[in-house]
Amino acid sequence: DVPDGIPEWDASGTARPDERVLISHNRSELKRVMSNYVGIVRSDLRLERAQRRTRLLYEETEDFYRRSTVSSGLCELRNMIAVAYLIVKSARMRRESRGLHYTLDHPEPREAERRPTLA
């Protein structure tokens, strides 16, 4: 039973379920951005582009989220974008190559940077 005072769900004005292609496209694009720009070999330019693309994907997805019915795919995409943002932010903060990741603009490890990066 639904307690008194809780309004019925009103899905008017939300996107149709057949707009799932938008979720699929943004998910694929996010994967490409992360693979191509934030992979093992990085550069300041690639990370800057990844940050811009991730921001645009965030804005598009949030707009779609506000105007559509909630789905597990949409929630998953929002979470993926949040994680991508944190990875890119952390990578841009680290001005060195360390471990598996090689940064073209900062090829040498720096002892002063030998610590966890908190984004």
C-alpha positions as CSV (number, residue, x, y, z in Angstrom):
1,D,0.0,0.0,0.0
2,V,1.1,3.5,-0.8
3,P,0.9,6.0,2.1
4,D,-1.5,8.9,1.8
5,G,0.0,12.1,0.4
6,I,2.5,10.5,-2.0
7,P,1.5,11.6,-5.5
8,E,1.2,9.1,-8.4
9,W,4.2,9.0,-10.7
10,D,3.8,11.3,-13.6
11,A,6.0,10.4,-16.6
12,S,4.5,13.0,-18.9
13,G,7.2,15.1,-20.7
14,T,9.8,12.4,-20.5
15,A,11.6,10.8,-23.4
16,R,10.3,7.7,-25.0
17,P,12.0,4.3,-24.3
18,D,13.0,4.1,-27.9
19,E,15.5,6.9,-27.3
20,R,17.9,4.4,-25.7
21,V,20.1,4.9,-28.7
22,L,21.3,8.2,-27.0
23,I,22.5,6.2,-24.0
24,S,24.2,3.7,-26.2
25,H,25.9,6.3,-28.3
26,N,27.2,8.3,-25.3
27,R,28.4,5.1,-23.7
28,S,30.4,4.1,-26.8
29,E,31.8,7.6,-27.1
30,L,32.9,7.7,-23.5
31,K,34.7,4.4,-24.0
32,R,36.5,5.7,-27.1
33,V,37.5,9.0,-25.3
34,M,38.9,7.1,-22.4
35,S,40.7,4.6,-24.5
36,N,42.2,7.1,-27.0
37,Y,43.0,10.0,-24.8
38,V,43.4,8.6,-21.3
39,G,45.1,5.2,-22.0
40,I,48.6,4.1,-21.3
41,V,50.2,6.8,-23.3
42,R,48.9,10.3,-22.5
43,S,49.7,13.9,-23.2
44,D,48.4,17.2,-21.8
45,L,46.5,17.8,-25.0
46,R,44.8,14.4,-24.9
47,L,43.8,14.9,-21.3
48,E,42.5,18.4,-22.0
49,R,40.4,17.0,-24.9
50,A,39.2,14.1,-22.7
51,Q,38.1,16.6,-20.1
52,R,36.1,18.7,-22.6
53,R,34.5,15.6,-24.2
54,T,33.7,14.1,-20.8
55,R,32.1,17.4,-19.7
56,L,29.9,17.5,-22.9
57,L,28.9,13.9,-22.4
58,Y,28.0,14.8,-18.8
59,E,25.8,17.7,-19.9
60,E,24.1,15.7,-22.6
61,T,23.4,12.8,-20.3
62,E,22.2,15.0,-17.4
63,D,19.8,16.8,-19.8
64,F,18.5,13.4,-21.0
65,Y,18.2,12.2,-17.4
66,R,16.0,15.1,-16.4
67,R,13.7,14.5,-19.3
68,S,13.4,10.8,-19.4
69,T,12.3,7.8,-17.4
70,V,15.0,6.3,-15.3
71,S,16.6,3.1,-16.5
72,S,19.5,1.0,-15.3
73,G,21.5,1.9,-18.5
74,L,21.1,5.6,-17.9
75,C,22.1,5.3,-14.3
76,E,25.1,3.2,-15.3
77,L,26.2,5.8,-17.9
78,R,26.0,8.6,-15.3
79,N,28.2,6.5,-13.0
80,M,30.7,5.8,-15.8
81,I,30.9,9.5,-16.6
82,A,31.6,10.4,-13.0
83,V,34.4,7.8,-12.8
84,A,35.8,9.1,-16.1
85,Y,35.8,12.6,-14.8
86,L,37.8,11.6,-11.7
87,I,40.3,9.6,-13.7
88,V,40.9,12.5,-16.1
89,K,41.1,15.0,-13.2
90,S,43.6,12.8,-11.4
91,A,45.7,12.3,-14.5
92,R,45.8,16.0,-15.2
93,M,47.1,16.7,-11.7
94,R,50.0,14.3,-12.0
95,R,52.9,15.9,-14.0
96,E,55.0,12.8,-14.5
97,S,55.2,9.4,-16.0
98,R,54.9,6.6,-13.4
99,G,54.2,3.0,-13.4
100,L,52.2,1.9,-16.4
101,H,51.2,5.4,-17.6
102,Y,53.6,7.3,-19.8
103,T,52.9,11.1,-20.3
104,L,54.6,12.5,-23.4
105,D,54.8,16.0,-21.9
106,H,56.3,14.7,-18.6
107,P,58.4,11.6,-19.5
108,E,60.4,11.3,-16.2
109,P,59.1,10.2,-12.8
110,R,59.5,12.8,-10.1
111,E,60.2,11.7,-6.5
112,A,58.2,14.7,-5.2
113,E,55.1,13.1,-7.0
114,R,55.7,9.7,-5.5
115,R,52.4,9.6,-3.5
116,P,48.8,8.8,-4.2
117,T,47.0,11.4,-6.3
118,L,43.7,12.4,-4.7
119,A,41.2,14.0,-7.0
